[in-house]
Amino acid sequence: MDKKEKQLRIGLAGLGNVGAGVYKNLEKNQSLLCERIGTELVVKKVAVRDLSRKRDVAVPSDKLTTDWKELIDDPEIDIIVELIGGVDEAHELIVAALNANKAVVTGNKAVLAEKGKELIELSEKQNSPLYCEAAVAGGIPIIKAVKEALIGNRITSIFGIINGTSNYILTRMTTAGITFEEALKEATQKGFAEADPSLDINGWDAGHKAIILGWLSYGHWLRPEEVSVIGIEDISLEDVSFAKELGYEIKLLGVIRQAEEDPRIEVRVSPTLIPNGHILSSVDGVFNAVAVHGDVVGETLFYGSGAGQDATSSAVISDLADAAENIHNDVGCTGFIPKGDFGTALPLNETLSQYYLRLSVADRPGVLAEIADITGKNNVGILSVIQPEPDSSSKHIPLVLLLHDASYGTVQNALSSILGLESVEAKHTLLRVETLKS
């Protein structure tokens, strides 16, 4: 067979924003792809929930179905692309496709974070490859980088801004001085936030991605309940302003790392103060960036559009191209794919970082000394202090402390004692500060 006569047929499950982008861009660049990979990629059938819905792309009616099982049962379809979202039905679809010995491409970070161990084991058992580049950081090829380009490295740390919606909101709060609520409304109006943005702003979209990166980097899955995830809902303009004064930007940061002689894995996501001098602090708007440190290569940085129709469909099409090459060469997925047993998470109380602590305290002498006495007894050092000029109309004033490296548990113990002081109100803000050193 002539190189250009090869053809692979695709079953596309889901024609939402990303699915429409995949269909559109496959049609647009079909000849270019065929020239580059030697295979024509043809969408044979598309599963949708509602046949009558108006769509951004025109798909012939004879290609549409409301039953994704038709894609699985069609012997002519070689690759299933799962873009229906959610966990339960997507899991059922992927399992059915792998059992039918079809290659699967998915951009579903939630199903991988919750069911990844089972799916990877089934993929290996059935010799049916599972591709997931689009599940993390959209158009940034971070999964391929970790499992292929950096295969000769022990990954010492990954720091990532891996949710575009939250990054847009925090950027607007920082640069425009608007509130969280105003920035979220603006993001929704511009199409940067979903109709239901809860997974973006509560941190779990990034949390799912961090779990996947932890598996790829260290060969073990962590259960979602073992991962600390804090969203950005409670970030105030006051905290943004104080962070600026201290020389930091607040970003929703994913942290993935493992100490060299410790089998436990640290995976967490939280609003974090990042020093202005670090390149991640300048990643603004809907852009994503992932800093990966390897013991051989040193620090590398991956930057680009982390979400959106075209960025994510680019990652899906990259996986389709890999799948086409591997199918015709009769091999499974290329690059290192860890089997991924369940690993052990580093307990939250043992995780180390610096901290930003904003308190509301009585406007009287001696309060800082009382607080410093408590932090000292808990072996938590104070790096710097901000004490704004008191407002004559208020009995309480903000007090901001930047704390030395300490375990989360130690800081919580100290904080509990501080909040027990009569001079300190219960309302407070505690954020991590990362120097971003491996």
Secondary structure, 3 states (H helix, E strand, C coil): CCHHHCEEEEEEECCCHHHHHHHHHHHHCHHHHHHHHCCEEEEEEEECCCCCCCCCCCCCHHHEECCCHHHHHCCCCCEEEECCCCCHHHHHHHHHHHHCCCEEEECCHHHHHHHHHHHHHHHHHHCCCEECHHHCCCCCCHHHHHHHHCCCCCEEEEEEECCHHHHHHHHHHHHHCCCHHHHHHHHHHCCCCCCCCHHHHCCHHHHHHHHHHHHHHHCEECCHHHCEECCCCCCCHHHHHHHHHHCEEEEEEEEEECCCCCCCEEEEEEEEEEECCCHHHHCCCCEEEEEEEECCCEEEEEEEECCCHHHHHHHHHHHHHHHHHHHHCCCCCCCCCCCCEECCECCHHHCEEEEEEEEEEECCCCHHHHHHHHHHHCCCCEEEEECCCCCCCCCEEEEEEEEEEEEHHHHHHHHHHHHCCCCEEEEEEEEEECCCCC
